[in-house]
Amino acid sequence: MNKNKKTLPKMTPGEALPGAVIAERKRCGKPNCRCASGNPEDLHGPYYYRYYRENGRLRKAYVPKDRVEQVRAACALYREEQRTRRWMALLFQQHAQSVDEMLRQIEALWKS
């Protein structure tokens, strides 16, 4: 097995994964193969890969066909979790600003 090839880790139900699943068609490199024609319909595949960022670098991991929907769902769950975190951070920031404003008003009343 190729040690450089990234494969998909074992997943638990409901686990979120960063990235997106992309289908790709490939050339095998054999000169007499149909894929050597260069026509997109003659290429092998589709093969599925999950693209994601790790330490600022774009990574790619092969996804077996029988796990494509599971991994797509995990990627969608991750995006939803991130969206929820951003929304909650915004709400917290707005709440903190409201509290700061109320404290300034109380301070102004106290001094007067």
Biopython code that builds the backbone (N, CA, C, O; Angstrom):
import numpy as np
from Bio.PDB.StructureBuilder import StructureBuilder

atoms = [
    (1, "MET", "N", (0.848, -1.195, 0.000)),
    (1, "MET", "CA", (0.000, 0.000, 0.000)),
    (1, "MET", "C", (0.882, 1.243, 0.000)),
    (1, "MET", "O", (1.925, 1.276, 0.654)),
    (2, "ASN", "N", (0.469, 2.228, -0.713)),
    (2, "ASN", "CA", (1.201, 3.484, -0.796)),
    (2, "ASN", "C", (1.075, 4.230, 0.536)),
    (2, "ASN", "O", (-0.033, 4.566, 0.955)),
    (3, "LYS", "N", (2.207, 4.489, 1.201)),
    (3, "LYS", "CA", (2.181, 5.146, 2.501)),
    (3, "LYS", "C", (1.822, 6.619, 2.400)),
    (3, "LYS", "O", (1.389, 7.209, 3.390)),
    (4, "ASN", "N", (1.990, 7.229, 1.230)),
    (4, "ASN", "CA", (1.686, 8.648, 1.051)),
    (4, "ASN", "C", (0.206, 8.902, 0.816)),
    (4, "ASN", "O", (-0.258, 10.034, 0.956)),
    (5, "LYS", "N", (-0.538, 7.866, 0.462)),
    (5, "LYS", "CA", (-1.947, 8.045, 0.131)),
    (5, "LYS", "C", (-2.776, 8.194, 1.402)),
    (5, "LYS", "O", (-2.742, 7.339, 2.288)),
    (6, "LYS", "N", (-3.522, 9.300, 1.474)),
    (6, "LYS", "CA", (-4.399, 9.533, 2.611)),
    (6, "LYS", "C", (-5.691, 8.752, 2.402)),
    (6, "LYS", "O", (-6.268, 8.775, 1.315)),
    (7, "THR", "N", (-6.138, 8.068, 3.437)),
    (7, "THR", "CA", (-7.413, 7.366, 3.380)),
    (7, "THR", "C", (-8.326, 7.924, 4.453)),
    (7, "THR", "O", (-7.888, 8.623, 5.367)),
    (8, "LEU", "N", (-9.573, 7.611, 4.327)),
    (8, "LEU", "CA", (-10.590, 8.115, 5.223)),
    (8, "LEU", "C", (-10.494, 7.422, 6.581)),
    (8, "LEU", "O", (-10.395, 6.196, 6.634)),
    (9, "PRO", "N", (-10.521, 8.179, 7.679)),
    (9, "PRO", "CA", (-10.487, 7.546, 9.003)),
    (9, "PRO", "C", (-11.815, 6.872, 9.317)),
    (9, "PRO", "O", (-12.829, 7.142, 8.673)),
    (10, "LYS", "N", (-11.797, 5.991, 10.314)),
    (10, "LYS", "CA", (-13.042, 5.377, 10.785)),
    (10, "LYS", "C", (-13.916, 6.492, 11.349)),
    (10, "LYS", "O", (-13.426, 7.422, 11.990)),
    (11, "MET", "N", (-15.205, 6.380, 11.101)),
    (11, "MET", "CA", (-16.128, 7.427, 11.536)),
    (11, "MET", "C", (-17.197, 6.845, 12.444)),
    (11, "MET", "O", (-17.593, 5.689, 12.295)),
    (12, "THR", "N", (-17.663, 7.660, 13.389)),
    (12, "THR", "CA", (-18.789, 7.289, 14.223)),
    (12, "THR", "C", (-20.024, 8.019, 13.699)),
    (12, "THR", "O", (-19.895, 9.089, 13.104)),
    (13, "PRO", "N", (-21.220, 7.463, 13.907)),
    (13, "PRO", "CA", (-22.424, 8.135, 13.440)),
    (13, "PRO", "C", (-22.548, 9.530, 14.055)),
    (13, "PRO", "O", (-22.313, 9.706, 15.250)),
    (14, "GLY", "N", (-22.912, 10.505, 13.248)),
    (14, "GLY", "CA", (-23.074, 11.872, 13.715)),
    (14, "GLY", "C", (-21.778, 12.657, 13.785)),
    (14, "GLY", "O", (-21.773, 13.802, 14.238)),
    (15, "GLU", "N", (-20.674, 12.059, 13.341)),
    (15, "GLU", "CA", (-19.388, 12.759, 13.363)),
    (15, "GLU", "C", (-19.339, 13.788, 12.240)),
    (15, "GLU", "O", (-19.833, 13.550, 11.138)),
    (16, "ALA", "N", (-18.740, 14.928, 12.536)),
    (16, "ALA", "CA", (-18.607, 15.998, 11.549)),
    (16, "ALA", "C", (-17.186, 16.002, 11.002)),
    (16, "ALA", "O", (-16.224, 15.816, 11.747)),
    (17, "LEU", "N", (-17.062, 16.213, 9.700)),
    (17, "LEU", "CA", (-15.757, 16.283, 9.045)),
    (17, "LEU", "C", (-15.650, 17.571, 8.249)),
    (17, "LEU", "O", (-16.589, 17.937, 7.543)),
    (18, "PRO", "N", (-14.517, 18.270, 8.347)),
    (18, "PRO", "CA", (-14.345, 19.455, 7.515)),
    (18, "PRO", "C", (-14.096, 19.059, 6.067)),
    (18, "PRO", "O", (-13.595, 17.969, 5.789)),
    (19, "GLY", "N", (-14.444, 19.936, 5.162)),
    (19, "GLY", "CA", (-14.147, 19.709, 3.755)),
    (19, "GLY", "C", (-15.366, 19.430, 2.909)),
    (19, "GLY", "O", (-16.504, 19.658, 3.317)),
    (20, "ALA", "N", (-15.090, 18.924, 1.702)),
    (20, "ALA", "CA", (-16.147, 18.612, 0.739)),
    (20, "ALA", "C", (-15.726, 17.402, -0.079)),
    (20, "ALA", "O", (-14.540, 17.192, -0.334)),
    (21, "VAL", "N", (-16.706, 16.611, -0.485)),
    (21, "VAL", "CA", (-16.453, 15.430, -1.313)),
    (21, "VAL", "C", (-16.595, 15.828, -2.778)),
    (21, "VAL", "O", (-17.615, 16.381, -3.190)),
    (22, "ILE", "N", (-15.554, 15.538, -3.556)),
    (22, "ILE", "CA", (-15.513, 15.897, -4.966)),
    (22, "ILE", "C", (-15.278, 14.637, -5.795)),
    (22, "ILE", "O", (-14.432, 13.812, -5.450)),
    (23, "ALA", "N", (-16.035, 14.489, -6.898)),
    (23, "ALA", "CA", (-15.840, 13.379, -7.836)),
    (23, "ALA", "C", (-14.812, 13.795, -8.881)),
    (23, "ALA", "O", (-14.854, 14.908, -9.406)),
    (24, "GLU", "N", (-13.893, 12.887, -9.172)),
    (24, "GLU", "CA", (-12.873, 13.164, -10.180)),
    (24, "GLU", "C", (-12.770, 11.991, -11.144)),
    (24, "GLU", "O", (-12.991, 10.838, -10.774)),
    (25, "ARG", "N", (-12.434, 12.308, -12.373)),
    (25, "ARG", "CA", (-12.157, 11.291, -13.382)),
    (25, "ARG", "C", (-10.669, 11.374, -13.689)),
    (25, "ARG", "O", (-10.103, 12.467, -13.727)),
    (26, "LYS", "N", (-10.024, 10.215, -13.913)),
    (26, "LYS", "CA", (-8.561, 10.157, -14.007)),
    (26, "LYS", "C", (-8.086, 9.446, -15.265)),
    (26, "LYS", "O", (-8.803, 8.663, -15.887)),
    (27, "ARG", "N", (-6.832, 9.761, -15.610)),
    (27, "ARG", "CA", (-6.099, 9.004, -16.627)),
    (27, "ARG", "C", (-5.223, 8.008, -15.896)),
    (27, "ARG", "O", (-4.686, 8.313, -14.831)),
    (28, "CYS", "N", (-5.075, 6.809, -16.463)),
    (28, "CYS", "CA", (-4.253, 5.801, -15.804)),
    (28, "CYS", "C", (-2.790, 5.869, -16.240)),
    (28, "CYS", "O", (-1.913, 5.371, -15.534)),
    (29, "GLY", "N", (-2.524, 6.468, -17.374)),
    (29, "GLY", "CA", (-1.146, 6.601, -17.827)),
    (29, "GLY", "C", (-0.709, 5.553, -18.846)),
    (29, "GLY", "O", (0.373, 5.673, -19.422)),
    (30, "LYS", "N", (-1.519, 4.538, -19.078)),
    (30, "LYS", "CA", (-1.176, 3.522, -20.080)),
    (30, "LYS", "C", (-1.405, 4.112, -21.473)),
    (30, "LYS", "O", (-2.472, 4.671, -21.729)),
    (31, "PRO", "N", (-0.440, 4.002, -22.367)),
    (31, "PRO", "CA", (-0.565, 4.654, -23.680)),
    (31, "PRO", "C", (-1.684, 4.081, -24.553)),
    (31, "PRO", "O", (-2.221, 4.806, -25.390)),
    (32, "ASN", "N", (-2.052, 2.813, -24.391)),
    (32, "ASN", "CA", (-3.069, 2.194, -25.247)),
    (32, "ASN", "C", (-4.462, 2.190, -24.613)),
    (32, "ASN", "O", (-5.401, 1.633, -25.181)),
    (33, "CYS", "N", (-4.595, 2.799, -23.459)),
    (33, "CYS", "CA", (-5.888, 2.810, -22.762)),
    (33, "CYS", "C", (-6.808, 3.853, -23.399)),
    (33, "CYS", "O", (-6.344, 4.818, -24.007)),
    (34, "ARG", "N", (-8.104, 3.647, -23.253)),
    (34, "ARG", "CA", (-9.080, 4.591, -23.808)),
    (34, "ARG", "C", (-8.937, 5.985, -23.212)),
    (34, "ARG", "O", (-9.271, 6.974, -23.863)),
    (35, "CYS", "N", (-8.444, 6.071, -21.978)),
    (35, "CYS", "CA", (-8.333, 7.371, -21.315)),
    (35, "CYS", "C", (-7.235, 8.240, -21.922)),
    (35, "CYS", "O", (-7.207, 9.448, -21.686)),
    (36, "ALA", "N", (-6.334, 7.647, -22.698)),
    (36, "ALA", "CA", (-5.246, 8.404, -23.318)),
    (36, "ALA", "C", (-5.766, 9.348, -24.399)),
    (36, "ALA", "O", (-5.045, 10.246, -24.837)),
    (37, "SER", "N", (-7.009, 9.152, -24.832)),
    (37, "SER", "CA", (-7.572, 10.025, -25.869)),
    (37, "SER", "C", (-7.754, 11.449, -25.370)),
    (37, "SER", "O", (-7.748, 12.394, -26.158)),
    (38, "GLY", "N", (-7.916, 11.603, -24.059)),
    (38, "GLY", "CA", (-8.111, 12.938, -23.488)),
    (38, "GLY", "C", (-9.558, 13.365, -23.413)),
    (38, "GLY", "O", (-9.860, 14.402, -22.824)),
    (39, "ASN", "N", (-10.466, 12.591, -23.996)),
    (39, "ASN", "CA", (-11.895, 12.917, -23.921)),
    (39, "ASN", "C", (-12.390, 12.691, -22.499)),
    (39, "ASN", "O", (-12.118, 11.643, -21.913)),
    (40, "PRO", "N", (-13.107, 13.649, -21.940)),
    (40, "PRO", "CA", (-13.588, 13.500, -20.559)),
    (40, "PRO", "C", (-14.425, 12.240, -20.339)),
    (40, "PRO", "O", (-14.365, 11.637, -19.268)),
    (41, "GLU", "N", (-15.206, 11.839, -21.349)),
    (41, "GLU", "CA", (-16.049, 10.642, -21.186)),
    (41, "GLU", "C", (-15.241, 9.352, -21.217)),
    (41, "GLU", "O", (-15.755, 8.304, -20.826)),
    (42, "ASP", "N", (-13.985, 9.399, -21.673)),
    (42, "ASP", "CA", (-13.136, 8.207, -21.732)),
    (42, "ASP", "C", (-12.295, 8.012, -20.468)),
    (42, "ASP", "O", (-11.649, 6.976, -20.312)),
    (43, "LEU", "N", (-12.297, 8.979, -19.582)),
    (43, "LEU", "CA", (-11.481, 8.877, -18.373)),
    (43, "LEU", "C", (-12.070, 7.860, -17.401)),
    (43, "LEU", "O", (-13.265, 7.568, -17.449)),
    (44, "HIS", "N", (-11.240, 7.330, -16.530)),
    (44, "HIS", "CA", (-11.677, 6.355, -15.524)),
    (44, "HIS", "C", (-12.354, 7.085, -14.374)),
    (44, "HIS", "O", (-12.042, 8.237, -14.073)),
    (45, "GLY", "N", (-13.285, 6.386, -13.742)),
    (45, "GLY", "CA", (-13.928, 6.974, -12.569)),
    (45, "GLY", "C", (-15.424, 7.063, -12.743)),
    (45, "GLY", "O", (-15.969, 6.423, -13.643)),
    (46, "PRO", "N", (-16.087, 7.805, -11.946)),
    (46, "PRO", "CA", (-15.531, 8.790, -11.023)),
    (46, "PRO", "C", (-14.965, 8.149, -9.752)),
    (46, "PRO", "O", (-15.468, 7.137, -9.264)),
    (47, "TYR", "N", (-13.912, 8.767, -9.238)),
    (47, "TYR", "CA", (-13.335, 8.439, -7.944)),
    (47, "TYR", "C", (-13.657, 9.614, -7.039)),
    (47, "TYR", "O", (-13.710, 10.757, -7.492)),
    (48, "TYR", "N", (-13.870, 9.335, -5.768)),
    (48, "TYR", "CA", (-14.309, 10.373, -4.839)),
    (48, "TYR", "C", (-13.208, 10.688, -3.831)),
    (48, "TYR", "O", (-12.548, 9.796, -3.297)),
    (49, "TYR", "N", (-13.031, 11.994, -3.588)),
    (49, "TYR", "CA", (-12.021, 12.465, -2.649)),
    (49, "TYR", "C", (-12.632, 13.531, -1.759)),
    (49, "TYR", "O", (-13.463, 14.327, -2.195)),
    (50, "ARG", "N", (-12.205, 13.531, -0.507)),
    (50, "ARG", "CA", (-12.593, 14.604, 0.414)),
    (50, "ARG", "C", (-11.442, 15.593, 0.460)),
    (50, "ARG", "O", (-10.326, 15.234, 0.837)),
    (51, "TYR", "N", (-11.708, 16.838, 0.077)),
    (51, "TYR", "CA", (-10.726, 17.908, 0.154)),
    (51, "TYR", "C", (-10.996, 18.696, 1.429)),
    (51, "TYR", "O", (-12.138, 19.051, 1.721)),
    (52, "TYR", "N", (-9.944, 18.962, 2.177)),
    (52, "TYR", "CA", (-10.074, 19.691, 3.428)),
    (52, "TYR", "C", (-8.762, 20.412, 3.734)),
    (52, "TYR", "O", (-7.730, 20.110, 3.134)),
    (53, "ARG", "N", (-8.803, 21.352, 4.655)),
    (53, "ARG", "CA", (-7.601, 22.079, 5.058)),
    (53, "ARG", "C", (-7.111, 21.534, 6.397)),
    (53, "ARG", "O", (-7.889, 21.266, 7.313)),
    (54, "GLU", "N", (-5.774, 21.380, 6.471)),
    (54, "GLU", "CA", (-5.132, 20.931, 7.696)),
    (54, "GLU", "C", (-3.869, 21.764, 7.881)),
    (54, "GLU", "O", (-2.963, 21.728, 7.049)),
    (55, "ASN", "N", (-3.817, 22.511, 8.973)),
    (55, "ASN", "CA", (-2.687, 23.414, 9.235)),
    (55, "ASN", "C", (-2.443, 24.363, 8.057)),
    (55, "ASN", "O", (-1.297, 24.636, 7.698)),
    (56, "GLY", "N", (-3.524, 24.860, 7.463)),
    (56, "GLY", "CA", (-3.417, 25.817, 6.378)),
    (56, "GLY", "C", (-3.136, 25.221, 5.008)),
    (56, "GLY", "O", (-3.083, 25.949, 4.017)),
    (57, "ARG", "N", (-2.955, 23.911, 4.937)),
    (57, "ARG", "CA", (-2.642, 23.275, 3.657)),
    (57, "ARG", "C", (-3.841, 22.468, 3.160)),
    (57, "ARG", "O", (-4.566, 21.859, 3.947)),
    (58, "LEU", "N", (-4.033, 22.475, 1.852)),
    (58, "LEU", "CA", (-5.122, 21.712, 1.258)),
    (58, "LEU", "C", (-4.721, 20.243, 1.206)),
    (58, "LEU", "O", (-3.658, 19.901, 0.688)),
    (59, "ARG", "N", (-5.573, 19.376, 1.744)),
    (59, "ARG", "CA", (-5.328, 17.937, 1.771)),
    (59, "ARG", "C", (-6.419, 17.222, 0.991)),
    (59, "ARG", "O", (-7.484, 17.777, 0.718)),
    (60, "LYS", "N", (-6.128, 15.987, 0.643)),
    (60, "LYS", "CA", (-7.063, 15.187, -0.157)),
    (60, "LYS", "C", (-7.016, 13.762, 0.376)),
    (60, "LYS", "O", (-5.937, 13.208, 0.587)),
    (61, "ALA", "N", (-8.198, 13.164, 0.596)),
    (61, "ALA", "CA", (-8.284, 11.790, 1.071)),
    (61, "ALA", "C", (-9.291, 11.028, 0.220)),
    (61, "ALA", "O", (-10.381, 11.531, -0.056)),
    (62, "TYR", "N", (-8.936, 9.831, -0.193)),
    (62, "TYR", "CA", (-9.819, 8.993, -1.003)),
    (62, "TYR", "C", (-11.030, 8.573, -0.189)),
    (62, "TYR", "O", (-10.915, 8.256, 0.995)),
    (63, "VAL", "N", (-12.193, 8.572, -0.830)),
    (63, "VAL", "CA", (-13.435, 8.130, -0.189)),
    (63, "VAL", "C", (-13.983, 6.959, -1.004)),
    (63, "VAL", "O", (-14.309, 7.126, -2.179)),
    (64, "PRO", "N", (-14.090, 5.768, -0.391)),
    (64, "PRO", "CA", (-14.668, 4.631, -1.115)),
    (64, "PRO", "C", (-16.121, 4.923, -1.513)),
    (64, "PRO", "O", (-16.836, 5.637, -0.810)),
    (65, "LYS", "N", (-16.540, 4.362, -2.645)),
    (65, "LYS", "CA", (-17.896, 4.644, -3.160)),
    (65, "LYS", "C", (-18.985, 4.322, -2.147)),
    (65, "LYS", "O", (-19.995, 5.023, -2.079)),
    (66, "ASP", "N", (-18.791, 3.272, -1.361)),
    (66, "ASP", "CA", (-19.837, 2.882, -0.414)),
    (66, "ASP", "C", (-19.939, 3.836, 0.788)),
    (66, "ASP", "O", (-20.871, 3.720, 1.583)),
    (67, "ARG", "N", (-18.991, 4.776, 0.929)),
    (67, "ARG", "CA", (-19.021, 5.717, 2.047)),
    (67, "ARG", "C", (-19.225, 7.163, 1.605)),
    (67, "ARG", "O", (-19.184, 8.072, 2.434)),
    (68, "VAL", "N", (-19.444, 7.386, 0.313)),
    (68, "VAL", "CA", (-19.571, 8.755, -0.206)),
    (68, "VAL", "C", (-20.702, 9.513, 0.482)),
    (68, "VAL", "O", (-20.497, 10.640, 0.933)),
    (69, "GLU", "N", (-21.876, 8.925, 0.569)),
    (69, "GLU", "CA", (-23.012, 9.634, 1.173)),
    (69, "GLU", "C", (-22.786, 9.894, 2.655)),
    (69, "GLU", "O", (-23.171, 10.948, 3.161)),
    (70, "GLN", "N", (-22.170, 8.955, 3.355)),
    (70, "GLN", "CA", (-21.863, 9.125, 4.779)),
    (70, "GLN", "C", (-20.888, 10.293, 4.979)),
    (70, "GLN", "O", (-21.069, 11.112, 5.880)),
    (71, "VAL", "N", (-19.869, 10.362, 4.143)),
    (71, "VAL", "CA", (-18.870, 11.424, 4.269)),
    (71, "VAL", "C", (-19.459, 12.768, 3.846)),
    (71, "VAL", "O", (-19.165, 13.789, 4.468)),
    (72, "ARG", "N", (-20.277, 12.785, 2.809)),
    (72, "ARG", "CA", (-20.944, 14.036, 2.408)),
    (72, "ARG", "C", (-21.822, 14.564, 3.540)),
    (72, "ARG", "O", (-21.854, 15.766, 3.805)),
    (73, "ALA", "N", (-22.536, 13.650, 4.206)),
    (73, "ALA", "CA", (-23.388, 14.058, 5.331)),
    (73, "ALA", "C", (-22.533, 14.604, 6.472)),
    (73, "ALA", "O", (-22.914, 15.583, 7.114)),
    (74, "ALA", "N", (-21.384, 13.983, 6.731)),
    (74, "ALA", "CA", (-20.490, 14.454, 7.794)),
    (74, "ALA", "C", (-19.928, 15.830, 7.451)),
    (74, "ALA", "O", (-19.778, 16.670, 8.339)),
    (75, "CYS", "N", (-19.617, 16.073, 6.189)),
    (75, "CYS", "CA", (-19.121, 17.391, 5.757)),
    (75, "CYS", "C", (-20.222, 18.445, 5.888)),
    (75, "CYS", "O", (-19.958, 19.573, 6.303)),
    (76, "ALA", "N", (-21.449, 18.078, 5.535)),
    (76, "ALA", "CA", (-22.578, 19.006, 5.666)),
    (76, "ALA", "C", (-22.829, 19.326, 7.141)),
    (76, "ALA", "O", (-23.125, 20.470, 7.486)),
    (77, "LEU", "N", (-22.711, 18.326, 8.004)),
    (77, "LEU", "CA", (-22.881, 18.538, 9.442)),
    (77, "LEU", "C", (-21.818, 19.491, 9.970)),
    (77, "LEU", "O", (-22.120, 20.360, 10.789)),
    (78, "TYR", "N", (-20.584, 19.342, 9.516)),
    (78, "TYR", "CA", (-19.501, 20.235, 9.935)),
    (78, "TYR", "C", (-19.796, 21.676, 9.522)),
    (78, "TYR", "O", (-19.622, 22.603, 10.313)),
    (79, "ARG", "N", (-20.243, 21.857, 8.272)),
    (79, "ARG", "CA", (-20.569, 23.208, 7.808)),
    (79, "ARG", "C", (-21.704, 23.812, 8.642)),
    (79, "ARG", "O", (-21.672, 24.997, 8.973)),
    (80, "GLU", "N", (-22.690, 23.006, 8.974)),
    (80, "GLU", "CA", (-23.809, 23.499, 9.786)),
    (80, "GLU", "C", (-23.331, 23.866, 11.189)),
    (80, "GLU", "O", (-23.753, 24.885, 11.736)),
    (81, "GLU", "N", (-22.459, 23.054, 11.776)),
    (81, "GLU", "CA", (-21.913, 23.360, 13.098)),
    (81, "GLU", "C", (-21.130, 24.673, 13.064)),
    (81, "GLU", "O", (-21.246, 25.484, 13.983)),
    (82, "GLN", "N", (-20.341, 24.887, 12.024)),
    (82, "GLN", "CA", (-19.566, 26.115, 11.899)),
    (82, "GLN", "C", (-20.490, 27.320, 11.746)),
    (82, "GLN", "O", (-20.247, 28.371, 12.340)),
    (83, "ARG", "N", (-21.547, 27.168, 10.953)),
    (83, "ARG", "CA", (-22.521, 28.247, 10.764)),
    (83, "ARG", "C", (-23.178, 28.596, 12.106)),
    (83, "ARG", "O", (-23.360, 29.771, 12.425)),
    (84, "THR", "N", (-23.528, 27.574, 12.885)),
    (84, "THR", "CA", (-24.151, 27.783, 14.190)),
    (84, "THR", "C", (-23.184, 28.476, 15.147)),
    (84, "THR", "O", (-23.583, 29.374, 15.888)),
    (85, "ARG", "N", (-21.910, 28.063, 15.136)),
    (85, "ARG", "CA", (-20.914, 28.706, 16.002)),
    (85, "ARG", "C", (-20.741, 30.180, 15.654)),
    (85, "ARG", "O", (-20.650, 31.028, 16.542)),
    (86, "ARG", "N", (-20.696, 30.482, 14.354)),
    (86, "ARG", "CA", (-20.557, 31.890, 13.954)),
    (86, "ARG", "C", (-21.773, 32.704, 14.396)),
    (86, "ARG", "O", (-21.633, 33.834, 14.864)),
    (87, "TRP", "N", (-22.960, 32.127, 14.245)),
    (87, "TRP", "CA", (-24.193, 32.806, 14.643)),
    (87, "TRP", "C", (-24.206, 33.043, 16.154)),
    (87, "TRP", "O", (-24.580, 34.123, 16.612)),
    (88, "MET", "N", (-23.795, 32.025, 16.931)),
    (88, "MET", "CA", (-23.768, 32.163, 18.388)),
    (88, "MET", "C", (-22.733, 33.205, 18.818)),
    (88, "MET", "O", (-22.982, 33.969, 19.751)),
    (89, "ALA", "N", (-21.592, 33.245, 18.158)),
    (89, "ALA", "CA", (-20.567, 34.241, 18.479)),
    (89, "ALA", "C", (-21.089, 35.643, 18.204)),
    (89, "ALA", "O", (-20.832, 36.564, 18.979)),
    (90, "LEU", "N", (-21.819, 35.812, 17.111)),
    (90, "LEU", "CA", (-22.407, 37.107, 16.787)),
    (90, "LEU", "C", (-23.428, 37.515, 17.844)),
    (90, "LEU", "O", (-23.441, 38.662, 18.291)),
    (91, "LEU", "N", (-24.285, 36.570, 18.243)),
    (91, "LEU", "CA", (-25.272, 36.874, 19.283)),
    (91, "LEU", "C", (-24.591, 37.246, 20.592)),
    (91, "LEU", "O", (-25.009, 38.187, 21.268)),
    (92, "PHE", "N", (-23.544, 36.512, 20.950)),
    (92, "PHE", "CA", (-22.809, 36.817, 22.183)),
    (92, "PHE", "C", (-22.203, 38.210, 22.109)),
    (92, "PHE", "O", (-22.266, 38.964, 23.079)),
    (93, "GLN", "N", (-21.616, 38.560, 20.969)),
    (93, "GLN", "CA", (-21.008, 39.879, 20.795)),
    (93, "GLN", "C", (-22.060, 40.976, 20.938)),
    (93, "GLN", "O", (-21.823, 41.989, 21.596)),
    (94, "GLN", "N", (-23.234, 40.766, 20.311)),
    (94, "GLN", "CA", (-24.311, 41.759, 20.413)),
    (94, "GLN", "C", (-24.797, 41.893, 21.857)),
    (94, "GLN", "O", (-25.070, 42.997, 22.328)),
    (95, "HIS", "N", (-24.904, 40.757, 22.555)),
    (95, "HIS", "CA", (-25.342, 40.773, 23.950)),
    (95, "HIS", "C", (-24.318, 41.508, 24.810)),
    (95, "HIS", "O", (-24.690, 42.301, 25.675)),
    (96, "ALA", "N", (-23.034, 41.249, 24.580)),
    (96, "ALA", "CA", (-21.971, 41.907, 25.343)),
    (96, "ALA", "C", (-22.008, 43.415, 25.105)),
    (96, "ALA", "O", (-21.807, 44.186, 26.043)),
    (97, "GLN", "N", (-22.257, 43.845, 23.885)),
    (97, "GLN", "CA", (-22.353, 45.272, 23.586)),
    (97, "GLN", "C", (-23.541, 45.899, 24.311)),
    (97, "GLN", "O", (-23.444, 47.024, 24.801)),
    (98, "SER", "N", (-24.662, 45.178, 24.381)),
    (98, "SER", "CA", (-25.846, 45.682, 25.092)),
    (98, "SER", "C", (-25.545, 45.836, 26.580)),
    (98, "SER", "O", (-25.931, 46.830, 27.196)),
    (99, "VAL", "N", (-24.857, 44.852, 27.154)),
    (99, "VAL", "CA", (-24.508, 44.916, 28.574)),
    (99, "VAL", "C", (-23.570, 46.091, 28.825)),
    (99, "VAL", "O", (-23.739, 46.829, 29.795)),
    (100, "ASP", "N", (-22.574, 46.265, 27.946)),
    (100, "ASP", "CA", (-21.651, 47.399, 28.080)),
    (100, "ASP", "C", (-22.407, 48.723, 28.052)),
    (100, "ASP", "O", (-22.129, 49.617, 28.852)),
    (101, "GLU", "N", (-23.345, 48.848, 27.147)),
    (101, "GLU", "CA", (-24.136, 50.084, 27.033)),
    (101, "GLU", "C", (-24.965, 50.312, 28.295)),
    (101, "GLU", "O", (-25.048, 51.435, 28.791)),
    (102, "MET", "N", (-25.573, 49.256, 28.810)),
    (102, "MET", "CA", (-26.360, 49.396, 30.045)),
    (102, "MET", "C", (-25.464, 49.800, 31.211)),
    (102, "MET", "O", (-25.865, 50.625, 32.033)),
    (103, "LEU", "N", (-24.262, 49.237, 31.300)),
    (103, "LEU", "CA", (-23.332, 49.604, 32.373)),
    (103, "LEU", "C", (-22.919, 51.071, 32.266)),
    (103, "LEU", "O", (-22.803, 51.759, 33.279)),
    (104, "ARG", "N", (-22.698, 51.550, 31.038)),
    (104, "ARG", "CA", (-22.355, 52.959, 30.852)),
    (104, "ARG", "C", (-23.511, 53.861, 31.309)),
    (104, "ARG", "O", (-23.286, 54.898, 31.932)),
    (105, "GLN", "N", (-24.727, 53.461, 30.997)),
    (105, "GLN", "CA", (-25.891, 54.248, 31.414)),
    (105, "GLN", "C", (-26.035, 54.244, 32.937)),
    (105, "GLN", "O", (-26.355, 55.271, 33.536)),
    (106, "ILE", "N", (-25.800, 53.103, 33.550)),
    (106, "ILE", "CA", (-25.889, 53.021, 35.027)),
    (106, "ILE", "C", (-24.809, 53.886, 35.656)),
    (106, "ILE", "O", (-25.062, 54.596, 36.629)),
    (107, "GLU", "N", (-23.607, 53.824, 35.102)),
    (107, "GLU", "CA", (-22.515, 54.642, 35.593)),
    (107, "GLU", "C", (-22.845, 56.131, 35.496)),
    (107, "GLU", "O", (-22.593, 56.903, 36.421)),
    (108, "ALA", "N", (-23.417, 56.514, 34.349)),
    (108, "ALA", "CA", (-23.780, 57.924, 34.156)),
    (108, "ALA", "C", (-24.842, 58.351, 35.161)),
    (108, "ALA", "O", (-24.781, 59.464, 35.684)),
    (109, "LEU", "N", (-25.817, 57.484, 35.440)),
    (109, "LEU", "CA", (-26.844, 57.802, 36.447)),
    (109, "LEU", "C", (-26.239, 57.879, 37.841)),
    (109, "LEU", "O", (-26.633, 58.731, 38.637)),
    (110, "TRP", "N", (-25.314, 57.026, 38.140)),
    (110, "TRP", "CA", (-24.678, 56.988, 39.451)),
    (110, "TRP", "C", (-23.900, 58.265, 39.731)),
    (110, "TRP", "O", (-23.916, 58.793, 40.843)),
    (111, "LYS", "N", (-23.207, 58.759, 38.676)),
    (111, "LYS", "CA", (-22.379, 59.963, 38.832)),
    (111, "LYS", "C", (-23.224, 61.234, 38.918)),
    (111, "LYS", "O", (-22.767, 62.243, 39.454)),
    (112, "SER", "N", (-24.434, 61.196, 38.402)),
    (112, "SER", "CA", (-25.239, 62.422, 38.375)),
    (112, "SER", "C", (-26.024, 62.645, 39.651)),
    (112, "SER", "O", (-26.744, 63.636, 39.768)),
]
sb = StructureBuilder()
sb.init_structure("model")
sb.init_model(0)
sb.init_chain("A")
sb.init_seg("    ")
for serial, (resi, resn, name, xyz) in enumerate(atoms, 1):
    if name == "N":
        sb.init_residue(resn, " ", resi, " ")
    sb.init_atom(name, np.array(xyz, "f"), 0.0, 1.0, " ", f" {name:<3s}", serial, name[0])
structure = sb.get_structure()
